[in-house]
Amino acid sequence: MLSQETKVGLFVLCGLVALVIVTFLLGDIHLEKRYKIKILFNDVSGLPEKAQVRRAGVVVGKVIDIELVDNKAQVVATIKKDVRIHRDARARIVSFGLVGTKYLEITAGSKKEPLLEEGDTIIGIDPVGIDTAVEEILLGVGDLVEEIRGIGGEEELGKSLRVFLDNIGDVTRKMNKALGPEGQELEETIKNLNQLSANIREITDGLNQESITSSLQKLDRSLDEIAEVAEKINRGEGVMGRLLTDEKMGEQIEQVVESLQESSEQAKKVLRRTSDFKTTWRYQLNYNVNDEKLRSDFGLFLIPGKERFYHFSVNNIGDSDSDNDSGEQRANSVTVNAGKNWGLFSLYGGVIRSSGGFGGAFWPVEDRIGIDAEVFHLSRKKPWLNTGARFRINDWCYLGINGEDILNQGTVNSSIGIVLR
């Protein structure tokens, strides 16, 4: 008769074998021959390490690594052996839709150039899109705030902003005059045009010599008045004339535009500091084969860079009446961890299900199959040990199988998870 621990071990082993088989049947495991190429960019913000490589919209490869080389982002990609790419090919970062997942689009290049070989490098075309425009705007606002801080002192930025505000005030006052008493010539012109429209209506209503003569005289007077207003504008008289001929006012408007331009051009400093920060939400539904109950976990991963990560989650949400959740394995327990990645390995530690503990994970098949283990409730005679495996179907969904509390009673969970990045 097999012990409970042996049964759990065999079940986990069978699950691992099944995951490997499913991986090769459904997963993105490439057995065909491929060759590596390198693409250099100034900026690859938002491009994931496992992004697709496409040519003419067809998937021809995959990004396997992104690293910093001589102050440039070097993207390493594997390309199918039968896809021919020449040395003058160009690559650029493209998104699915407006805010979709980013991928690498690569051209074939010209046939007169030699073909790329293993390890060759080409130059990528840096992306310019909505994120760049937003970046410039936000950094311009940041620069404007810095200038406002200098208004009270003698700093050059404060002086520039005072001039900027004075220019806006001066332009506003002059425009307001156009709507006041000094804009009478503009009002008179509009009245004359209205009179001209009325005259034309009279002509069409009754076409007799007398009305035509009278209308032509009125039209002549209207044209004379329009010419007189135009002459005043040319001499710089009135508000309209000053707007068109006042050089000082033109310079002030130009200074306003230049100040706004300068603020916009400094936009790049704010988002650049946070361009590598990522967040991932994860929901996992677990099924316990022993008590035949469903439980949910919901968590958040904060990833400030390629190596470090922080994990916050609530486990066994809302379940409080099963044997596995009583005592040490509580419902609505909390997990708060800090961890670090070393390539395919990761280690973490902190609070696991409201108890101190630590764990680790290993992804041996290109981020598709993961094997993990964690230990907590260290104060018990036999700590709580969980170990299992996960199979990532795509970027947002995975399946898993997990043995829980293996050193004691031993239970088995199967799970499905949804990931939102």
C-alpha positions in Angstrom: 0.0 0.0 0.0 1.5 3.3 -1.1 1.8 6.1 1.5 0.1 9.5 1.1 3.5 11.1 0.4 4.3 8.6 -2.3 0.9 9.2 -4.0 1.5 12.9 -3.9 4.9 12.5 -5.4 3.7 10.2 -8.2 0.8 12.6 -9.0 3.2 15.6 -9.2 5.6 13.6 -11.4 2.8 12.6 -13.8 1.7 16.2 -13.9 5.2 17.3 -14.9 5.4 14.7 -17.6 2.0 15.8 -18.9 3.1 19.5 -18.9 6.2 18.6 -20.9 4.1 16.7 -23.5 1.6 19.6 -23.8 4.5 22.0 -24.1 5.8 20.3 -27.2 2.4 19.8 -28.7 1.0 23.3 -28.0 3.8 25.5 -26.8 6.2 27.7 -28.6 9.1 25.2 -28.5 11.3 25.5 -31.6 13.0 22.4 -32.8 13.9 23.7 -36.2 17.3 25.2 -36.8 17.7 29.0 -36.2 20.4 31.6 -36.2 21.0 34.6 -34.0 21.3 38.2 -35.0 21.8 41.4 -33.0 19.9 44.7 -33.5 21.1 48.0 -31.9 18.6 50.6 -30.8 18.8 53.8 -28.8 15.5 53.0 -27.0 13.5 49.7 -26.7 11.0 50.8 -24.1 8.1 48.4 -23.9 9.6 45.7 -26.0 9.3 42.4 -24.1 12.2 39.9 -24.1 10.0 37.2 -25.7 8.5 39.4 -28.4 7.8 38.1 -31.8 10.0 38.9 -34.8 7.9 39.5 -38.0 8.6 40.1 -41.7 5.7 41.4 -43.8 3.4 40.5 -40.8 4.6 36.8 -40.7 6.3 35.5 -37.6 9.9 34.5 -38.5 11.6 34.6 -35.1 11.7 35.6 -31.5 13.5 38.0 -29.2 15.6 36.0 -26.7 17.6 38.7 -24.9 17.8 42.5 -24.4 20.9 44.1 -22.9 22.8 47.4 -22.7 26.0 47.5 -24.8 28.0 50.7 -25.1 25.0 52.9 -24.1 22.8 51.2 -26.7 20.1 48.6 -26.3 21.2 45.4 -28.0 18.3 43.1 -29.0 19.3 39.4 -29.6 16.8 37.5 -31.8 16.7 34.0 -33.3 15.5 33.8 -36.9 14.3 30.7 -38.7 17.1 29.2 -40.8 15.1 29.3 -44.1 14.3 33.0 -43.7 17.0 35.0 -45.6 17.9 38.5 -44.3 20.5 40.7 -46.0 23.0 42.9 -44.3 21.2 46.2 -45.2 18.0 45.0 -43.6 16.4 47.4 -41.1 14.4 46.6 -38.0 11.9 48.7 -36.1 9.6 48.2 -33.0 5.9 48.1 -33.9 2.7 47.8 -31.8 -0.4 45.8 -32.4 -2.9 48.6 -32.6 -2.6 51.9 -30.6 -1.5 50.5 -27.3 -1.0 46.8 -28.0 1.9 44.4 -27.4 5.0 45.4 -29.2 7.0 43.2 -31.6 10.0 43.5 -33.9 9.3 44.1 -37.6 12.4 43.4 -39.9 12.8 43.9 -43.6 14.6 41.5 -46.0 17.1 43.9 -47.3 18.4 44.1 -50.9 19.5 40.9 -52.7 22.8 42.6 -53.8 24.0 42.6 -50.2 25.3 39.4 -48.5 23.1 37.4 -46.1 23.2 37.8 -42.4 25.0 35.0 -40.5 25.2 33.8 -36.9 26.0 36.7 -34.6 25.8 39.5 -37.2 24.6 43.0 -36.1 22.3 45.5 -37.9 21.1 48.9 -36.9 17.4 49.3 -35.8 15.1 52.3 -36.5 14.2 54.0 -33.2 10.5 54.2 -32.6 8.7 57.5 -32.5 5.1 57.4 -31.3 2.5 58.6 -28.9 4.7 57.6 -25.9 7.4 60.0 -27.2 4.9 62.9 -27.6 3.5 62.3 -24.1 7.0 62.1 -22.7 7.9 65.5 -24.2 4.8 67.1 -22.9 5.3 65.8 -19.3 8.9 66.8 -19.3 8.0 70.2 -20.5 5.6 70.6 -17.6 8.3 69.5 -15.3 10.7 72.2 -16.7 7.9 74.8 -16.3 7.5 73.8 -12.7 11.2 74.3 -12.1 11.0 77.8 -13.6 8.1 78.7 -11.4 10.1 77.8 -8.4 12.7 80.4 -9.4 10.2 83.3 -9.7 10.9 84.5 -6.2 14.7 84.7 -6.6 17.2 86.1 -9.1 17.7 82.8 -11.0 17.6 83.1 -14.8 14.7 80.6 -15.0 12.6 82.8 -12.8 13.4 85.9 -14.8 12.5 84.1 -18.1 9.2 83.0 -16.7 8.3 86.5 -15.5 9.0 87.8 -19.0 6.9 85.0 -20.4 3.9 85.9 -18.2 4.3 89.6 -18.9 4.2 88.9 -22.6 1.0 86.9 -22.3 -0.6 89.7 -20.2 0.4 92.3 -22.8 -0.9 90.3 -25.7 -4.2 89.7 -23.8 -4.7 93.4 -23.0 -4.2 94.4 -26.7 -6.6 91.7 -27.9 -9.2 92.9 -25.4 -9.0 96.4 -26.9 -10.3 95.0 -30.1 -13.6 94.3 -28.4 -13.7 97.7 -26.7 -14.2 101.3 -27.9 -10.9 101.4 -29.9 -12.2 98.6 -32.2 -15.0 100.8 -33.7 -13.5 100.6 -37.2 -14.0 96.8 -37.1 -17.6 97.2 -36.0 -18.2 99.8 -38.8 -16.8 97.4 -41.4 -19.2 94.7 -40.3 -22.1 97.1 -40.4 -21.2 98.1 -44.0 -21.0 94.5 -45.1 -24.5 93.9 -43.6 -25.7 96.9 -45.5 -24.1 95.6 -48.7 -26.0 92.3 -48.3 -29.2 94.2 -47.8 -28.6 96.2 -51.0 -28.0 93.0 -53.0 -31.3 91.7 -51.7 -33.1 94.8 -52.8 -31.6 94.5 -56.3 -33.0 91.0 -56.7 -36.4 91.9 -55.4 -37.1 94.7 -57.8 -34.9 95.1 -60.9 -35.6 98.7 -62.1 -33.1 101.3 -63.2 -33.6 103.5 -60.1 -33.0 100.7 -57.6 -30.0 99.5 -59.5 -28.5 103.0 -59.6 -29.2 103.5 -55.9 -27.7 100.1 -55.0 -24.6 100.8 -57.1 -24.1 104.1 -55.3 -24.5 102.3 -51.9 -22.1 99.6 -53.1 -19.6 102.3 -54.1 -19.8 104.0 -50.7 -19.3 100.6 -49.0 -16.3 99.9 -51.1 -14.9 103.3 -50.3 -15.3 102.7 -46.6 -13.7 99.3 -46.8 -10.8 100.8 -48.6 -10.5 103.5 -46.0 -10.4 100.9 -43.2 -7.7 98.9 -45.1 -5.7 102.1 -45.5 -5.9 102.7 -41.7 -4.7 99.1 -41.1 -1.8 99.7 -43.5 -0.8 102.8 -41.5 -0.9 100.9 -38.2 -4.0 102.8 -36.9 -6.5 101.1 -34.7 -6.3 97.7 -33.0 -6.1 95.6 -36.2 -3.4 97.8 -37.6 -1.3 97.5 -34.4 -1.7 93.8 -34.4 -0.3 93.5 -37.9 2.4 96.2 -37.7 3.6 96.4 -34.1 7.0 94.8 -34.1 7.2 94.8 -30.3 4.0 92.8 -30.0 5.2 90.4 -32.7 8.4 89.8 -30.7 6.4 89.2 -27.5 4.2 86.6 -29.2 7.3 85.0 -30.6 8.9 84.9 -27.1 5.7 83.2 -25.8 5.9 80.5 -28.4 9.7 80.0 -27.9 9.1 79.6 -24.1 6.5 76.9 -24.7 8.8 75.2 -27.2 11.7 75.2 -24.7 9.5 73.7 -22.0 8.3 71.0 -24.4 11.8 70.1 -25.5 12.8 69.3 -21.9 10.0 66.7 -21.6 12.3 63.6 -21.7 13.6 63.6 -18.1 10.4 62.5 -16.2 9.3 59.3 -17.9 12.8 58.2 -18.6 13.3 57.6 -14.9 10.3 55.3 -14.9 10.4 53.7 -18.4 11.7 50.4 -17.0 9.1 50.1 -14.2 6.5 47.3 -14.9 3.5 46.0 -13.0 1.8 42.6 -13.4 -1.6 41.5 -12.0 -2.2 37.8 -11.5 -5.3 35.8 -10.7 -5.0 32.1 -10.0 -7.9 29.7 -9.5 -6.9 26.5 -7.6 -8.8 23.2 -7.4 -7.9 20.9 -4.5 -8.3 17.2 -5.5 -8.6 16.1 -1.9 -11.5 18.2 -0.6 -12.8 19.0 -4.2 -13.0 22.7 -3.5 -12.0 25.8 -5.5 -9.9 28.6 -4.0 -8.6 31.9 -5.5 -5.4 33.9 -5.2 -5.1 37.4 -6.4 -1.8 39.3 -6.5 0.4 42.2 -7.8 4.0 42.1 -9.0 6.0 45.3 -9.0 9.1 45.0 -11.3 11.4 48.1 -11.1 14.0 46.5 -13.3 15.2 43.2 -14.9 16.5 41.7 -11.7 14.4 42.8 -8.7 10.7 42.2 -8.1 8.1 42.6 -5.3 5.0 40.4 -4.8 1.8 41.3 -2.9 -1.2 38.9 -2.9 -4.2 37.6 -0.9 -4.5 33.8 -0.8 -7.6 31.5 -0.3 -9.9 34.4 -0.8 -13.2 34.1 1.0 -12.8 30.4 1.9 -12.9 29.7 5.6 -14.5 26.3 6.1 -12.2 23.6 4.6 -9.8 21.4 6.5 -6.8 22.8 4.5 -7.7 26.4 5.4 -8.2 25.8 9.1 -5.4 26.4 11.6 -2.1 27.3 10.0 -3.5 27.6 6.4 -5.9 30.5 6.9 -8.4 32.0 4.6 -7.7 35.4 3.2 -4.0 35.1 4.2 -1.4 37.6 2.9 1.8 37.2 1.0 4.4 40.0 0.8 7.7 39.0 -0.8 10.9 40.6 -2.3 12.9 38.7 -4.8 15.7 38.7 -7.4 16.1 37.0 -10.8 19.3 35.4 -12.0 18.6 34.4 -15.6 16.3 31.4 -15.5 16.4 31.3 -11.7 14.6 33.4 -9.1 14.7 33.5 -5.3 12.3 35.4 -3.0 11.5 35.7 0.7 9.3 37.5 3.2 5.7 36.7 4.3 4.1 33.7 2.6 0.4 33.1 3.5 0.7 35.2 6.7 3.8 33.3 7.8 7.6 33.8 7.3 9.1 31.8 4.5 11.1 31.7 1.3 11.0 30.1 -2.1 12.4 29.9 -5.6 11.6 29.1 -9.2 13.3 27.8 -12.3 12.2 28.3 -15.9 14.1 25.7 -18.0 12.2 26.1 -21.3 12.3 29.7 -22.5 9.8 31.0 -19.9 7.2 28.3 -20.9 7.7 25.6 -18.2 8.4 26.7 -14.6 9.2 24.6 -11.6 8.9 26.2 -8.2 9.0 25.4 -4.5 8.4 27.4 -1.3 8.7 26.8 2.4 6.8 28.6 5.2 5.3 27.9 8.7 8.9 27.3 9.8 7.9 27.2 13.5 6.2 23.8 12.9 8.0 20.5 13.5 7.7 19.9 9.8 7.5 23.1 7.8 4.8 23.7 5.1 6.5 22.7 1.8 4.8 23.4 -1.5 6.3 22.3 -4.9 4.9 22.1 -8.4 5.1 23.2 -12.0 3.5 25.7 -14.3 3.0 25.6 -18.1 2.5 29.0 -19.8 0.1 28.6 -22.7 0.6 32.2 -23.9 1.5 35.7 -22.4 -1.7 35.9 -20.4 -2.7 32.4 -19.3 -1.0 29.4 -17.7 -1.9 26.0 -16.2 -0.3 24.5 -13.1 -0.1 21.5 -10.7 1.1 21.8 -7.2 1.7 19.5 -4.2 1.0 21.3 -0.9 2.2 20.5 2.6 4.1 17.5 1.3 6.0 16.9 4.5 2.7 16.4 6.5 -0.7 15.4 5.2 0.0 16.2 1.5 -2.6 17.5 -0.9 -2.7 18.2 -4.6 -3.9 21.3 -6.4 -4.4 22.0 -10.0 -4.7 25.6 -11.1 -5.3 28.0 -14.0 -3.9 31.5 -13.9 -4.6 34.8 -15.8 -1.8 37.4 -16.1 -2.4 41.1 -17.0 0.7 43.2 -17.8 
